[in-house]
């Protein structure tokens, strides 16, 4: 077997003492302590999303332990004990100030694993991930370390069921009844929405990013969709993962050989096709950064390409929650994520020649798995899709000069007249002010209000919390009254949010972006033909200058920070305030971003362009 290149422990007796002791405790050969190390990592947290991780990590660790040795077919490597990172629960924390730690948790995971991988000198890693931020932080750390590695998601939760009505439930169901007047009914839904273990089961951010990680090549596709309690995750997949890791080590195939420009583009296209979470436009730039690309929106995919694909090339293929009916478990029952990938490959929308963690190309992996064709009920064909256009759209305009604003078009339930929404601004200085209004005076919200929530961006909150609580209440309000209320914010959304909601508006209010200058009653226009988000009043340069001067005066009188920004009362929040980059860069905590581009790849161009099968007579291929 090819010897992995890694930091080796030398033969100094002081530095060898604990490795010898560890080998004895773990039951491995002490003679291997000077070899490169391998191990398993996982994530612990305070919700049921993470409850299944420990058992999978232990099962994989035992399989690894059984393969360690100098015999035929064994791995002559040093085994280290499993390591865990920590994470918070998005589901429990939405609508609270603790939600500011959610996206920061991606950074904490990245840094904790960076310390473990690099300081331990791991030459091979199997990662078990859960929820939605830790998987991205984990993948980023594996890309930075760049030694043979493979990921397995812990798996989604099964849907709940209302015992009275038989209706399928999930965590979004519970958030959508938060404003219901009957406390007993609210409790009834909460009791039945999240049975068992596993991460959120709809096509929210967790399953968007697990599918992304599979499509980008770092997770075997057939391991994405099975439920957390699926027996394969303990009985079959651990052996497969150890075999695959051994193969990666043998071939010296590393994460940056797998996560290349075209594989990232593949994963973005798949995210569009599943109507995935808006968070993908935060996580894809972070993954691209860790893979060595300086600027996702320049080196991997431009905003114009993104929108062209979503508008004219990539349809939504899945009838999935929150915009549809089915869960990830249902997708697994009809063949899994590989069914979606096969359909897109055969339609010419993906590059099948990129390598994956199985050691095969994406196309070969699909072929080996004996992948089924789409069933037409849960997963639709490209020729007759569930929705004709892709699920995501990025917007420019005078409110989004960074071209950062993101809309989950798959979740829009109404309000667009010929692809245009016009509304009157209702400004809220922070999420809590909006929640208070929804609690105390929901009837004051009117048809075609454009709710503005600001000072909740990466620096302003700080931490850029997601807003599943207010968006869910607004969705219920709109359905009950048959009206349309839109929302825009410099914060972000849960993948479970639906409605005409626009996040990541940048520059954020805390940095003096145009969203900070909107006043109550301003006309806000969302134009999806032009992909623009505009405030009519701010087109007047004199009005803009007057409002900006007033804003600057308030900030100057408050020590350089707008008084409506959240309080950064911990070292971690203070760090986020001072170091967070913009949403277009992933909203991570690394202001000197160019330092992190360890292997510039801006010249890496394959020339692969998905086939344009939609409106080619009116729109040029990019």
Secondary structure, 3 states (H helix, E strand, C coil): CCCCCCCCCCCCHHHHHHHHHHHHHHCCCHHHCCCCEEEEEEEEECCHHHCCHHHHHHHHHHHHHHHECCCCCCECCEECCCEEEEECCHHHHCCCHHHHHHHHHHHHHHHHHHHHHHHHCEEEEEEEECCCHHHHHHHHHHHHHCCCEEEEECCECCCEECCCCCCEECHHHHHHCCCCCCHHHHHHHHHHHCCCCCECCCCCHHHHHHHHHHHCCCECHHHCCCCCCCCHHHHCHHHHHHHHHHHHHHHCCCHHHHCCHHHHHHHHHHHHHCCCCCCHHHHHHHHHHHCCCCCHHHHHCCHHHHHHHHHHHCCECECECCCCCECHHHHHHCCCHHHHHHHHHHCCCCCCCCECCCCCEHHHHHHHCCCCCCCCCCECCCCCCCECCCCEEEEECCCCCCCCEEEEHHHCCCCCECCEEEEEEEEECCHHHHHHHHHHCHHHCCCCEEEEECCCCCCCCCCCCECHHHHHHHHHHHHHHCCCEEEEECCECCCCCCCCEEECCCCCHHHCCHHHHCCCCCEEEEECCCCEEEECHHHCHHHHHHHHHHHHHHHHCCCCCCCCCCCCCCHHHHHHHHHECCHHHCCCECCCHHHHCCCCCCCCCCCCCCCCCCCCCCCCCC
